[in-house]
Amino acid sequence: MLTEKIDKLVLDMEKSRIRDYITYLENPRKLFFPNFLAGLARGFGASVGFTLLAALLLYVLQKIVRLNLPIIGDFISEIVNIVENNLRGSRR
């Protein structure tokens, strides 16, 4: 009965690959390279993702500007007027 439980425990530990984990902990150099590659992949993925998202945003904004919507034009002209009035007020 006890030997069966011990055998089951040994099998469970082998399935969890705890030996590989302990080997990594004993030799930190083995951890460096996979973690370095994972960091490079994350950084590359983030930069590519941001680039694609920014390109999509610029494309959509270009389409909106080409539509010449009066609401957006009025909003932008109002912002320009506010900025110009603030600039004139700060020069006095």
Backbone as ProteinMPNN parsed JSONL, in Angstrom:
{"seq_chain_A": "MLTEKIDKLVLDMEKSRIRDYITYLENPRKLFFPNFLAGLARGFGASVGFTLLAALLLYVLQKIVRLNLPIIGDFISEIVNIVENNLRGSRR", "coords_chain_A": {"N_chain_A": [[0.82, -1.184, 0.0], [1.85, 1.347, 0.88], [4.054, 1.438, -0.797], [2.801, 1.571, -3.257], [1.623, 4.086, -3.141], [3.911, 5.638, -3.002], [5.081, 5.024, -5.46], [3.112, 6.107, -7.135], [3.355, 8.793, -6.434], [5.959, 9.291, -7.321], [5.614, 8.945, -10.082], [3.797, 11.015, -10.591], [5.407, 13.212, -9.988], [7.327, 12.96, -11.978], [5.751, 13.408, -14.197], [5.129, 16.073, -13.838], [7.47, 17.251, -14.47], [9.385, 18.089, -12.653], [12.02, 17.58, -12.219], [13.378, 18.754, -14.371], [12.85, 21.414, -13.796], [14.22, 21.763, -11.365], [16.795, 21.34, -12.287], [17.119, 23.591, -13.895], [17.041, 25.531, -11.882], [19.35, 24.953, -10.502], [21.308, 25.599, -12.309], [21.681, 28.615, -13.376], [22.477, 29.709, -15.817], [21.303, 28.252, -17.81], [18.765, 29.216, -17.762], [18.974, 31.769, -18.726], [19.259, 32.068, -21.625], [16.768, 31.001, -22.848], [14.926, 32.773, -21.619], [15.891, 35.212, -22.499], [15.449, 35.009, -25.276], [12.658, 34.829, -25.209], [12.017, 37.359, -24.217], [12.973, 38.974, -26.322], [11.217, 38.142, -28.343], [8.75, 38.976, -27.298], [9.15, 41.769, -27.202], [9.567, 42.332, -29.924], [7.102, 41.501, -30.958], [5.388, 43.299, -29.664], [6.257, 45.743, -30.735], [5.734, 45.398, -33.48], [2.981, 44.99, -33.371], [2.107, 47.469, -32.296], [2.921, 49.162, -34.357], [1.306, 48.289, -36.501], [-1.212, 48.854, -35.426], [-1.058, 51.663, -35.122], [-0.739, 52.387, -37.805], [-3.196, 51.56, -38.831], [-4.903, 53.246, -37.398], [-4.071, 55.782, -38.366], [-4.798, 55.467, -41.033], [-7.598, 55.273, -40.848], [-8.149, 57.81, -39.769], [-7.3, 59.42, -41.917], [-9.246, 58.745, -43.797], [-11.504, 59.77, -42.525], [-10.917, 62.515, -42.517], [-10.918, 63.029, -45.247], [-13.589, 62.764, -45.785], [-14.622, 65.119, -45.003], [-16.305, 66.021, -42.854], [-18.739, 68.112, -41.378], [-19.103, 68.406, -38.604], [-16.74, 67.512, -37.39], [-14.913, 69.267, -38.575], [-15.821, 71.731, -37.585], [-15.332, 71.325, -34.88], [-12.525, 71.09, -34.818], [-11.825, 73.64, -35.795], [-12.786, 75.201, -33.722], [-11.1, 74.439, -31.646], [-8.682, 75.42, -32.684], [-9.255, 78.181, -32.648], [-9.479, 78.602, -29.865], [-6.862, 78.053, -29.047], [-5.465, 80.062, -30.457], [-6.581, 82.363, -29.257], [-5.674, 82.049, -26.638], [-2.941, 82.254, -27.074], [-2.737, 84.92, -27.966], [-3.596, 86.22, -25.656], [-1.561, 85.575, -23.866], [0.562, 86.994, -24.845], [0.188, 89.637, -24.225]], "CA_chain_A": [[0.0, 0.0, 0.0], [2.741, 2.49, 0.942], [4.879, 1.433, -2.012], [1.951, 2.022, -4.359], [1.501, 5.532, -3.023], [5.213, 6.217, -3.345], [5.211, 4.894, -6.914], [2.216, 7.088, -7.744], [3.965, 10.091, -6.2], [7.107, 9.398, -8.22], [5.071, 9.145, -11.431], [3.235, 12.365, -10.658], [6.515, 14.161, -10.026], [7.939, 12.866, -13.294], [4.839, 14.045, -15.136], [5.197, 17.519, -13.649], [8.803, 17.648, -14.939], [10.043, 18.825, -11.569], [13.464, 17.386, -12.353], [13.862, 19.802, -15.277], [12.773, 22.687, -13.073], [15.32, 21.792, -10.399], [18.022, 21.494, -13.073], [17.205, 25.006, -14.243], [17.364, 26.311, -10.69], [20.739, 24.701, -10.124], [22.195, 26.219, -13.288], [20.98, 29.802, -13.886], [22.842, 30.008, -17.205], [20.328, 27.6, -18.687], [17.563, 30.053, -17.762], [19.221, 33.043, -19.385], [19.013, 32.06, -23.064], [15.336, 30.958, -23.196], [14.258, 33.998, -21.177], [16.337, 36.28, -23.395], [14.699, 34.848, -26.523], [11.257, 35.161, -24.944], [11.95, 38.82, -24.127], [13.099, 39.508, -27.671], [9.98, 37.859, -29.072], [7.709, 39.867, -26.768], [9.45, 43.126, -27.647], [9.314, 42.399, -31.364], [5.652, 41.416, -31.146], [4.775, 44.553, -29.217], [6.567, 46.816, -31.685], [4.987, 45.142, -34.715], [1.573, 45.232, -33.071], [1.887, 48.909, -32.181], [3.064, 49.749, -35.69], [0.097, 47.98, -37.265], [-2.329, 49.597, -34.833], [-0.893, 53.072, -35.468], [-1.018, 52.528, -39.237], [-4.646, 51.448, -39.0], [-5.488, 54.483, -36.869], [-3.802, 56.853, -39.327], [-5.614, 55.205, -42.226], [-8.979, 55.643, -40.525], [-8.187, 59.268, -39.643], [-7.232, 59.98, -43.26], [-10.556, 58.562, -44.415], [-12.429, 60.706, -41.879], [-10.592, 63.865, -42.986], [-11.346, 63.125, -46.643], [-15.044, 62.889, -45.835], [-14.896, 66.532, -44.731], [-17.512, 66.091, -42.033], [-18.843, 69.451, -40.781], [-18.997, 68.354, -37.137], [-15.322, 67.406, -37.031], [-14.28, 70.518, -38.989], [-16.193, 72.763, -36.604], [-14.635, 71.014, -33.625], [-11.108, 71.437, -34.978], [-11.698, 75.101, -35.886], [-13.0, 75.736, -32.377], [-9.848, 74.209, -30.907], [-7.702, 76.376, -33.219], [-9.604, 79.505, -32.113], [-9.13, 78.636, -28.44], [-5.402, 78.127, -28.942], [-5.056, 81.399, -30.9], [-6.966, 83.34, -28.22], [-4.741, 81.878, -25.502], [-1.642, 82.799, -27.473], [-2.852, 86.387, -27.951], [-3.714, 86.641, -24.253], [-0.291, 85.406, -23.168], [1.536, 87.964, -25.382], [-0.082, 90.974, -23.677]], "C_chain_A": [[0.873, 1.261, 0.0], [3.599, 2.574, -0.313], [4.071, 1.901, -3.224], [1.8, 3.542, -4.33], [2.804, 6.23, -3.404], [5.427, 6.152, -4.855], [4.333, 5.917, -7.644], [2.788, 8.494, -7.591], [5.149, 10.315, -7.134], [6.633, 9.654, -9.656], [4.502, 10.549, -11.602], [4.335, 13.423, -10.733], [7.209, 14.139, -11.384], [7.053, 13.533, -14.34], [4.908, 15.569, -15.027], [6.543, 18.093, -14.07], [9.54, 18.483, -13.898], [11.564, 18.676, -11.648], [14.059, 18.462, -13.265], [13.872, 21.157, -14.585], [13.926, 22.819, -12.08], [16.648, 21.959, -11.121], [18.208, 22.946, -13.487], [17.584, 25.855, -13.044], [18.814, 26.133, -10.269], [21.726, 25.368, -11.074], [21.487, 27.419, -13.919], [21.328, 30.153, -15.327], [21.856, 29.384, -18.19], [19.028, 28.405, -18.751], [17.745, 31.308, -18.6], [18.799, 33.031, -20.85], [17.527, 31.944, -23.414], [14.577, 32.22, -22.775], [14.649, 35.192, -22.045], [15.574, 36.212, -24.714], [13.226, 35.198, -26.337], [11.074, 36.683, -24.844], [12.075, 39.485, -25.488], [11.807, 39.313, -28.461], [8.849, 38.766, -28.588], [7.91, 41.302, -27.251], [9.167, 43.306, -29.127], [7.819, 42.367, -31.645], [4.951, 42.7, -30.748], [5.037, 45.674, -30.219], [5.825, 46.622, -33.004], [3.506, 45.425, -34.496], [1.258, 46.711, -32.97], [1.977, 49.586, -33.547], [1.815, 49.503, -36.527], [-1.111, 48.753, -36.74], [-2.246, 51.083, -35.185], [-1.186, 53.303, -36.949], [-2.516, 52.459, -39.506], [-5.346, 52.715, -38.519], [-5.278, 55.654, -37.829], [-4.632, 56.684, -40.594], [-7.062, 55.635, -41.997], [-9.111, 57.161, -40.403], [-8.106, 59.952, -41.003], [-8.581, 59.875, -43.959], [-11.577, 59.544, -43.824], [-12.19, 62.127, -42.369], [-11.067, 64.045, -44.424], [-12.86, 63.25, -46.773], [-15.505, 64.318, -45.596], [-16.218, 66.704, -43.963], [-17.585, 67.444, -41.327], [-18.67, 69.442, -39.263], [-17.537, 68.34, -36.716], [-14.59, 68.692, -37.401], [-14.58, 71.645, -38.018], [-15.45, 72.559, -35.29], [-13.173, 71.428, -33.708], [-10.937, 72.954, -35.07], [-11.917, 75.762, -34.533], [-11.74, 75.578, -31.525], [-8.784, 75.2, -31.369], [-7.984, 77.774, -32.68], [-9.232, 79.635, -30.645], [-7.627, 78.799, -28.265], [-4.915, 79.515, -29.356], [-5.394, 82.457, -29.86], [-6.041, 83.232, -27.007], [-3.372, 82.438, -25.829], [-1.66, 84.33, -27.477], [-2.899, 86.913, -26.522], [-2.393, 86.546, -23.527], [0.757, 86.396, -23.662], [1.362, 89.341, -24.755], [0.615, 91.209, -22.4]], "O_chain_A": [[0.646, 2.157, -0.813], [3.842, 3.664, -0.831], [4.611, 2.556, -4.116], [1.843, 4.199, -5.371], [2.795, 7.28, -4.047], [5.899, 7.114, -5.46], [4.75, 6.513, -8.636], [2.713, 9.299, -8.52], [5.319, 11.408, -7.675], [7.2, 10.492, -10.357], [4.703, 11.189, -12.634], [4.206, 14.41, -11.457], [7.631, 15.181, -11.884], [7.56, 14.157, -15.272], [4.76, 16.269, -16.028], [6.732, 19.308, -14.027], [10.224, 19.452, -14.225], [12.302, 19.55, -11.194], [15.117, 19.016, -12.968], [14.795, 21.951, -14.769], [14.537, 23.882, -11.975], [17.539, 22.648, -10.622], [19.319, 23.473, -13.439], [18.364, 26.798, -13.172], [19.432, 27.057, -9.74], [22.855, 25.669, -10.687], [20.765, 27.255, -14.902], [20.548, 30.83, -15.997], [21.61, 29.927, -19.267], [18.272, 28.275, -19.714], [16.773, 31.85, -19.127], [18.048, 33.909, -21.274], [17.052, 32.738, -24.226], [13.69, 32.681, -23.492], [13.831, 36.078, -22.296], [15.106, 37.234, -25.215], [12.617, 35.802, -27.22], [10.083, 37.223, -25.336], [11.367, 40.449, -25.78], [11.362, 40.219, -29.166], [8.072, 39.27, -29.399], [6.959, 41.967, -27.659], [8.594, 44.314, -29.539], [7.327, 43.126, -32.48], [4.02, 43.139, -31.424], [4.141, 46.465, -30.517], [5.337, 47.593, -33.584], [2.854, 46.033, -35.345], [0.245, 47.164, -33.502], [1.191, 50.483, -33.851], [1.322, 50.417, -37.189], [-1.93, 49.244, -37.517], [-3.262, 51.696, -35.513], [-1.811, 54.301, -37.31], [-3.039, 53.219, -40.32], [-6.275, 53.199, -39.165], [-6.202, 56.428, -38.077], [-5.114, 57.667, -41.158], [-7.67, 56.281, -42.85], [-10.086, 57.736, -40.887], [-8.774, 60.963, -41.223], [-9.008, 60.81, -44.635], [-12.414, 60.083, -44.548], [-13.142, 62.868, -42.612], [-11.569, 65.112, -44.777], [-13.356, 63.783, -47.766], [-16.629, 64.687, -45.937], [-17.113, 67.437, -44.383], [-16.597, 67.883, -40.739], [-18.133, 70.398, -38.704], [-17.138, 69.062, -35.802], [-13.744, 69.164, -36.642], [-13.694, 72.424, -37.669], [-14.996, 73.519, -34.668], [-12.642, 72.042, -32.783], [-10.003, 73.502, -34.485], [-11.294, 76.781, -34.233], [-11.369, 76.482, -30.776], [-8.062, 75.762, -30.545], [-7.055, 78.484, -32.294], [-8.721, 80.673, -30.226], [-7.173, 79.587, -27.436], [-4.052, 80.091, -28.693], [-4.59, 83.353, -29.604], [-5.673, 84.25, -26.421], [-2.714, 83.028, -24.972], [-0.7, 84.962, -27.037], [-2.301, 87.946, -26.22], [-2.12, 87.362, -22.646], [1.75, 86.623, -22.972], [2.301, 90.136, -24.755], [0.487, 92.285, -21.815]]}, "name": "protein", "num_of_chains": 1, "seq": "MLTEKIDKLVLDMEKSRIRDYITYLENPRKLFFPNFLAGLARGFGASVGFTLLAALLLYVLQKIVRLNLPIIGDFISEIVNIVENNLRGSRR"}
